[in-house]
C-alpha cells in the first residue's frame, strides 16, 4: 500500500471477495473490472460502494478503478467499500477519524461456516425419526 505513479493502491476484503482499488485525482470516474459502476451493481448496492467518498465529501475529486474477484454481489460491494476507505486514508491521514466512526475501516471478518460430515449443512442435522 504505497503511493504509486498511477495513484493510491489499496486492497479491500469481505467474505471471499477481494477488491484491488486504485484511487487517482480526477473527475469522479468509477470503473469496476472495466465496467461503469451502474452496470456492475445494477441495484442499490452501488450506493453502498460510494459511501466512504460521500462521508469525506470527495465524490467528484477522485477517479476509482477497481479489479474485483470472488464472492457474490454483496461481498464484492463491501470489499470495494473497504478498499476505497483504505485508499482514502493513504491520500490524507486526517480522513481516518470520520471513516473509522462510520465503521468503514474495520474489516468484517465473518465468513461462511463450513459444512460438517454427518450434517445437512454447517449446523443443521438430518431429521430424526424415532420409528
VODRENMAR-305583 format. One record per residue (C-alpha): residue in three letters; y, z, x negated. Coordinates in pm, whole numbers. Layout:
+-----+--------+--------+--------+
:  aa :  north :     up :   east :
+-----+--------+--------+--------+
: ALA :      Y :      Z :      X :
...
+-----+--------+--------+--------+
END
This chain:
+-----+--------+--------+--------+
:  aa :  north :     up :   east :
+-----+--------+--------+--------+
: UNK :      0 :      0 :      0 :
: UNK :    276 :   -124 :   -218 :
: UNK :    583 :   -342 :   -187 :
: UNK :    470 :   -699 :   -236 :
: UNK :    680 :  -1008 :   -285 :
: UNK :    569 :  -1115 :     63 :
: UNK :    664 :   -787 :    234 :
: UNK :    525 :   -444 :    307 :
: UNK :    148 :   -422 :    350 :
: UNK :    -46 :   -153 :    534 :
: UNK :   -386 :   -105 :    695 :
: UNK :   -445 :     44 :   1038 :
: UNK :   -779 :    152 :   1181 :
: UNK :   -917 :    260 :   1518 :
: UNK :  -1284 :    281 :   1624 :
: UNK :  -1443 :    -17 :   1443 :
: UNK :  -1124 :   -227 :   1425 :
: UNK :   -934 :   -287 :   1103 :
: UNK :   -584 :   -437 :   1104 :
: UNK :   -411 :   -560 :    789 :
: UNK :    -38 :   -570 :    858 :
: UNK :    240 :   -744 :    665 :
: UNK :    596 :   -649 :    759 :
: UNK :    879 :   -877 :    640 :
: UNK :   1250 :   -863 :    717 :
: UNK :   1311 :  -1129 :    980 :
: UNK :   1393 :  -1205 :   1342 :
: UNK :   1101 :  -1045 :   1527 :
: UNK :    816 :  -1297 :   1498 :
: UNK :    484 :  -1132 :   1589 :
: UNK :    162 :  -1316 :   1496 :
: UNK :   -191 :  -1177 :   1521 :
: UNK :   -455 :  -1390 :   1347 :
: UNK :   -203 :  -1678 :   1363 :
: UNK :   -158 :  -1646 :   1741 :
: UNK :    151 :  -1507 :   1920 :
: UNK :    102 :  -1152 :   2047 :
: UNK :    144 :  -1251 :   2414 :
: UNK :   -158 :  -1483 :   2389 :
: UNK :   -374 :  -1249 :   2176 :
: UNK :   -315 :   -946 :   2401 :
: UNK :   -253 :  -1105 :   2743 :
: UNK :   -245 :   -773 :   2929 :
: UNK :     -7 :   -480 :   2882 :
: UNK :   -176 :   -388 :   2551 :
: UNK :     91 :   -576 :   2355 :
: UNK :    347 :   -319 :   2469 :
: UNK :    132 :    -51 :   2301 :
: UNK :    143 :   -251 :   1979 :
: UNK :    525 :   -274 :   1976 :
: UNK :    583 :     99 :   2038 :
: UNK :    645 :    200 :   1672 :
: UNK :    912 :    -69 :   1639 :
: UNK :   1075 :     46 :   1964 :
: UNK :   1079 :    412 :   1855 :
: UNK :   1278 :    328 :   1540 :
: UNK :   1482 :     52 :   1713 :
: UNK :   1359 :   -224 :   1482 :
: UNK :   1206 :   -474 :   1724 :
: UNK :   1411 :   -773 :   1600 :
: UNK :   1454 :   -664 :   1238 :
: UNK :   1106 :   -744 :   1108 :
: UNK :    851 :  -1024 :   1129 :
: UNK :    500 :   -886 :   1177 :
: UNK :    190 :  -1072 :   1059 :
: UNK :   -148 :   -916 :   1136 :
: UNK :   -501 :  -1005 :   1037 :
: UNK :   -745 :   -808 :   1253 :
: UNK :  -1120 :   -794 :   1296 :
: UNK :  -1386 :   -579 :   1460 :
: UNK :  -1397 :   -383 :   1784 :
: UNK :  -1253 :   -466 :   2123 :
: UNK :   -901 :   -523 :   2251 :
: UNK :   -805 :   -156 :   2291 :
: UNK :   -930 :    -61 :   1945 :
: UNK :   -758 :   -362 :   1793 :
: UNK :   -428 :   -289 :   1968 :
: UNK :   -426 :     71 :   1846 :
: UNK :   -529 :    -36 :   1494 :
: UNK :   -232 :   -276 :   1483 :
: UNK :     -3 :      3 :   1606 :
: UNK :   -133 :    232 :   1328 :
: UNK :    -82 :    -38 :   1064 :
: UNK :    274 :   -115 :   1177 :
: UNK :    357 :    255 :   1166 :
: UNK :    228 :    289 :    810 :
: UNK :    424 :    -19 :    701 :
: UNK :    746 :    116 :    859 :
: UNK :    707 :    440 :    664 :
: UNK :    683 :    231 :    345 :
: UNK :   1002 :     48 :    439 :
: UNK :   1200 :    369 :    496 :
: UNK :   1053 :    717 :    448 :
: UNK :   1316 :    869 :    680 :
: UNK :   1135 :    697 :    971 :
: UNK :    833 :    920 :    911 :
: UNK :    955 :   1210 :   1128 :
: UNK :   1018 :   1018 :   1456 :
: UNK :    694 :    821 :   1413 :
: UNK :    497 :   1140 :   1345 :
: UNK :    647 :   1309 :   1652 :
: UNK :    546 :   1011 :   1864 :
: UNK :    190 :   1052 :   1731 :
: UNK :    158 :    710 :   1569 :
: UNK :     86 :    822 :   1210 :
: UNK :   -232 :   1013 :   1289 :
: UNK :   -545 :    803 :   1259 :
: UNK :   -758 :    852 :   1570 :
: UNK :  -1096 :    923 :   1409 :
: UNK :  -1305 :    922 :   1727 :
: UNK :  -1599 :    687 :   1704 :
: UNK :  -1882 :    596 :   1941 :
: UNK :  -2176 :    833 :   1904 :
: UNK :  -2494 :    657 :   1803 :
: UNK :  -2793 :    618 :   2034 :
: UNK :  -3081 :    855 :   1958 :
: UNK :  -3451 :    772 :   1988 :
: UNK :  -3625 :    910 :   2295 :
: UNK :  -3298 :    893 :   2489 :
: UNK :  -3145 :    630 :   2713 :
: UNK :  -2804 :    648 :   2542 :
: UNK :  -2646 :    888 :   2291 :
: UNK :  -2699 :   1196 :   2511 :
: UNK :  -2837 :   1066 :   2840 :
: UNK :  -3206 :   1136 :   2890 :
: UNK :  -3455 :    933 :   3089 :
: UNK :  -3511 :   1055 :   3444 :
: UNK :  -3759 :   1341 :   3458 :
: UNK :  -4045 :   1318 :   3707 :
: UNK :  -4248 :   1630 :   3777 :
: UNK :  -4524 :   1440 :   3962 :
+-----+--------+--------+--------+
END
